Amino acid sequence: MNKAKLIIIGSGPAGYTAAIYAARANLEPFLFEGFFSGPAGGQLMTTTEVENYPGFPEGISGPHLMDNFRKQAIRFGTTIFSEDVESVDFSSKPYKIFGRDTHLKSDSVIIATGATANRLEIPGAGEGEFWQKGVTACAVCDGAMPIFRNKPLFVIGGGDSAIEEATFLTKYGSKVYIVHRRDKLRASKIMQDRALKHPKIEILWDSIITGIEGDTVVRSVTIENVKTKGITTTEAGGVFFAVGHTPNTSFLKGQIDLHENGYIKVHPGSCKTNLDLIYAAGDSADHVYRQAITAAGTGCMAAIEAERELSAQGKIF
């Protein structure tokens, strides 16, 4: 195995920012950006307009922003592998990283694998049913497809992501319904106002989808009101999940300390984990803020901490 000074696992704002800072510090980082596990660039690859990232007063699309991050990381000398890390061995130094095709050793590691959108187990939504035949977890990826155009569309969730997805889908669907099992949204005030005032969005309060039906694609959904127990079946062209996230940390297999919810534990005010020279950045360690700007900030922190500790231990000069 070849040996690196620093390996970054994961892309997105955290991974790419860590790579930019590490490369400029002459750490010659290697970055595994993923492939089968999800789009390289992380969750922003499924975001339409990013309006709250500083420096873009008119907004910028998530994929465009991530492409800029990636190009900047490469410009300063980051080596990128477009493959998943399938396992790691943190039992001894140098640490071992096993990609799908590439195996490397490294003095230090930054974990920036982010989180994945959750899906619900609803009859009709699974693999071999209507998943990717009208059921999806990415409005931006799939919303413009012909099967969704001029059809009633349903978004499941009650947070900012649900409203953002619903708003995006109004460009294509005849009507967009946000299906929420409670009587109030979890979304921020500005996002709630956006949904409540949008003429093409309707919120179905206290409701859940109990079934998805169709032929070759989704044709209808069955909706239950959890308070009245009333059941209705209505025409549908698509169903979009927007119900939270799960951190992408299962590949670590207990080799690093995690919170009960699966997010990586870091020292307060730091990106340090319980293992020497292993750091965590972005949404894999953040279940509170989960923003692009905070992910980028922790990517910067992790790279600086790694460079300083590598220098203190005499591994770089």
N, C-alpha and C positions, 0 to 999 in steps of 0.2 A: 504493500500500500504506500502511495505517496503521502507525504505529511505536509499539512498546512499550518500556518500560524493561527488562522481563524476560519471557521466554517459557519455560515449563516444558513439556517434551515427555515425556508419560507420567504415569500415575497410580500407584496403589499407595501404600504407606507413604512411599516417598521423595518422589514427586511431590507428594502432598497435603501432607506435612509442609513441604516447600520452599515450597508455596503459602501455608500458614498463616503461616510466618515472614516471607515476602516481603510478604504483604498487610499484616501488622501493622507492617511497616517502611515502609508507604506506597509500595511499589513498583508497586502496581496490576498484579499479574501476570496474564498470560493462560496458561491451561493447556489443552493438548491431551490429553484423557484416553484417546483411542483409541476404536475402534468395531469395524471388521471384523478388526483385527489380534488381537483378544482382548478379554475382559471388562474394562471400566473398573474399576480397583481392583487389577489385577494378580493374581498367583498366589494371594493370600489369598482371592480369590473362589471358589477351588476347594478351600478348606480348611474342614473341619468345625469342630472345636473348637480354638481357639487357647488353649493352656494356659500358655504361657511369656511372654505379653506383660504387663509389669508393670501393676498397677492393676486386674486382673480376677481375683481369687482363685478364683472359681468357673469361670473360662474365659469365652470369648466366641466366637461364630462369626466366621469370617473375613469373610463379606459384611457382617455387622452392624458389625464393627470398621471396615471400609473405608467404609461408609456414614456412620459418625460422623466419620471423617477428612474426607470430602468435604463434609459439612454445615459443619464447622468452617472449612474453607478458603473456602467461599462466604460464610459469616457475616462474614468479615473483608474481603471485597471481591474475591475471585478471580473472574475471568471464565473459565468453562469451556466449551470446545468439545468436543462429543462426536463427534470425528472423528479419523482417523489423519493423522499427518504423513507425506506421501509422499516428500518430499525436502527438502534444506536447501542453502543456498549460504553457505558460510563463507569464501569467497574474499576478501571485503571487508566493511567495516563501513558501515552497520549490517547485521547478519546477516539473511538472508532465510529464512523458514520457510514451506514450502508444504504446507498441509493439503489434505485432499481437496476442501474447498470454500472454505477461508479461507486467504488469503495475507497474511503480516505481516512487518514488519521489527522488529528488536529490538537494543537495545544489548548485552544479555546473554542467555545461554541456559543452562538447566539440563536436562541429558539424564537422564531417569529412566524409561527404557523397559523396564527389567527384563529378564527372560529367559522363554523358552518351553519347555514340556515337550517332550522328544524322543519321537519315534516310531520304531519299528523296521520295516524292510522284511521283512515276513513274508507269504508267500502267503495271500491271503484278508483281509489287514488294510487294504488300500489303498482309495482312492477308487474307487467303482464296484464294490467287493467288499462287505466287511462293516463298513467304517468307518461309524460312527454307526448300525449295524444290529446292535450287540452288541460292537463294538470301539470303545474310547474312550480318552482320556487324562485323563479327569476323573471319578473315582468320585463326587465330591460333586455334580457337575452331573447325572449320569446314573444313579447307582446305585439310586435309588428307583423307576426306571421299571419297569413291570410285567414286561417281558421278562427282567429279572434276578432277579425274586423267586422264592425257593425253588429256585434253580438253582445248580449248582457254578460258581463264578467264579474267574478266574485273573488274578493280578496279576504283571506282569513287572518285576523289579527287586530290589534288595537293600539300599536305603538307607532313611532315615527316611520318605521320601515313600511308598515301597512299603508299609511297615508301617502307616502312617497310613491309606492307601487300603484296605488289606486289612481293617484293624480296622473302618473305617466300613462296608465291604461286608458284614460279618458280620450287620448288622442286617437284611439283605435276602436274601442268598444262603443256600443250604442248607449250603454248605461253601466256604471260600475257600482257594485254593492260591497261595502265593508261589513263582513260578518263578524260580530263581536259578542262573546258569551256574557259580557257584563253590561251594566247600564251607564258606564262612563269609559272614556278612552284613557290609555296610559300615555299617549303622545304629548309632546310639548304643546304649549298654548298656541303658538304660531301655526303649528301643523294641524291642530284641531280646527282652528278657524278656517284654514285652507280647505279642509274637507267639508266642514259644515256649510260653507258658502258656495262650494262648487256646484253648479247646476246639474252636472252629470254624475255626481256621487250621492249615494244614499246609504245611510248606516242602518244596518239591521241589528238593533239592540237585543241583548239577552238571547242570542241565537247561535246555533251551531249547525254545520252541514253534517248530516248523518248518512248521506249517500250521494254518489256521483254516477249518473247513468248516461248511456249513449250507444252508438253502434261502432263505427270505426274511430270516432272522436266523441268528445263530451257533447251531450245534447241537453242535459237537464241536471238539476241538483235537488235534493230533498233537504229541507230546512226545518229544524225544530226550535220552537221557542222554549227555552229552559224553564221559564216561569209558568206559562200557560199550558205547556205541553202540546200546543197546537203544531200541526205538521202541514207543510205546504210543499208542493213540487212545482218548480218553475223552470222555464227555459234558461239554458246557460251555454255559453260558448267556451268558457274556460274557468279554471279555479287556480288561484295563486296563493301559495303559503307565505305568510309573513309573521311567523310565530316564534321568534327568538332564535338563539344560536347555541351551539355546543362547541367548546374549545377543541381544537385539533391537537390533542395531546395524547391520544391513545397509543401512538407508536412508541412513546417513552416507556411504557410497560412497567410503571412503578419505580423507575430508576431515579426519579427526582420528586421532591415533595410537591404535592398538589393540594389545593383546597378540596373540600367535599364536592363542589360543583365541577371539578375537573380542571379549573384554571391553575396555572403554575404559581406557586408561592414565591414571592420575592421579598427581600429585605425592605422595610419601609424607606422610601426616598431613594431607592436604588433599583437596579435591574438584576442584582445578584440573587442567585438561587442558593440552595443549601450545598451545592457542589462548587468547588473551587474552579474558577475560570469558565463557568457555565452561566449564561445570562438569559433572561426572557424579556421579550419586548412585544408591544402591541397587544392585540386582543387575546392572545393565548395566556396572558397574565392579567388582563384588565376586564373585569366583569362589571365595572361601574361606569366609566366614561365611554369607552368603545367608539372613539372618534378618530378620524384620519389624522388630525393634528396631534392628538395625544399619542397615537401609535408612532407617528414620525418622531415625536419628541423622545419617546422611550427607545426608539431605534438609535437615535443619536446618543443617548445616555449609555446604552449598552456598549456601543462601539468605543466610546471614550473610556468607560470603565475597563473594558477588555484591554485596550492599548496601555493604559496606566498599569494594570496588574501584570501584564506580560512584561512590561519594562521593569517593574519592581522585582520580578522573579528572574530577571536576566535572560528571558527567552527572546527578546528583541533588543536592539541597540540603537 
